[in-house]
Amino acid sequence: MRTSAVYPTGVNDSLTNLTNTSGLDANTTQNPFDKENMPQEMEDFYIGLFLAIFSSLFIGTSFIFKKLGLLRLAKNSATRAGQGGYGYLKEWMWWAGMILMTLGEFANFAAYAFAPATLVTPLGALSVLVSAILASRVLKERLNLLGKVGCFLCVIGSTVMVIHSPKEQEVANIDQLKAMVAEPAFIVYATLVVILAVFLMVHTAPRYGSKNVLVYITICSSLGSFTVMGCKGVGVGLKQTMRGYNQFTNWMFYVLLTIVILCILIQLNYLNRALDTFNTAVVTPIYYVFFTSLVMVASLILFKEWGAMKIQDILGDLCGFLTIITGIFLLNAFKDFSITLRSLPGLNKDGASGSAVENNNSLTTTNDRAFLLENGQLESLHTDIMVTDYQDSPEETLA
């Protein structure tokens, strides 16, 4: 005779609840992307991932539309934006770019509410990729062999980071974030960052800001880590409010919102100074590396995102980030060189061939700039750091 196992009442209730909540059936195959079967953390992760990707697509495309609008304005001999003109406000192409950028920034803001900051921030490199590809197709700007390799590396690095990034949401509400901010480790980090930023703004920037690109970029990047943390807190508050838990009565929500606004204003000020003073090809990769690195450090200290990750995932995340950095460097540092597969054998034979290619490119670039200047088509776009033409420093321009 077969007897049934008898368990205590509490155990039977636990087994019954486990069976009912799991909803597993031996004859049923679950779809991992089915909302009913997907854990809340994974659902939020995929929402944040898709928002971050769409944000990069919108922002990268917006640079092209704004550039087209400014070029159309220059052809009409209107006062250029770099000279203080505002004729672009009447150009529909420029407004289309602004709308796309606004949508992209909102998507990026929302992504921080669903996915870890160590995933969302590095994916911003995809906007560089989108801008580079569209610029070569639409604006007819050159994308040489190293630029194409850089684009490929950005895609590979982003994919690796998505695979190895933490999937769980590290903060569920503003009260939890409030407790994290009060921890000694983050207080020390925040104090050091504020002291560094104030010292650079008051003492170093007036003296050495125009001589060293790291001064302005360090200010932007250090405060940028606060911007991202604040955006994440505000985004979490809005998400909780939409789910029925009103956060507008929480004073911490308004503190975070104030931090976001102040840090963004200071960032834009010093980023524009960096772009006015130094070449875009120099500012873009350095700013991306510094900004993303400090955001990852702040996330590690505040949210402890790597605490529950396996060592292979941490190493994979770092390798993906370094791959993106390499791609950004190749995409920007050599964009004015005419390098193709056919020219590679000539470059390897002797130094003379390489010098000839470089000198020929320099002449071509100089002639192109002269033509654009004569026709009023060379714009200095302070905010379009991803697709702005190569800008010379004042010393190079005088030469």
Secondary structure, 3 states (H helix, E strand, C coil): CCCCCCCCHHHHHHHHHHHHHHCCCCCCCCCCCCCCCCCHHHHHHHHHHHHHHHHHHHHHHHHHHHHHHHHHHHHCCCCCHHHCCCHHHHCHHHHHHHHHHHHHHHHHHHHHHHCCHHHHCHHHHHHHHHHHHHHHHCCCCCCCHHHHHHHHHHHHHHHHHHHHCCCCCCCCCHHHHHHHHCCHHHHHHHHHHHHHHHHHHHHHHHHHCCCCHHHHHHHHHHHHHHHHHHHHHHHHHHHHHHCCCCCCCCHHHHHHHHHHHHHHHHHHHHHHHHHHHCCHHHHHHHHHHHHHHHHHHHHHHHCCCCCCCCHHHHHHHHHHHHHHHHHHHHHHHCCCCCCCCCCHHHHHHCHHHHHHHHHHHHHHHHHHHHHHHHCCCCCCCCCCCCCCCCCCCHHHHHC
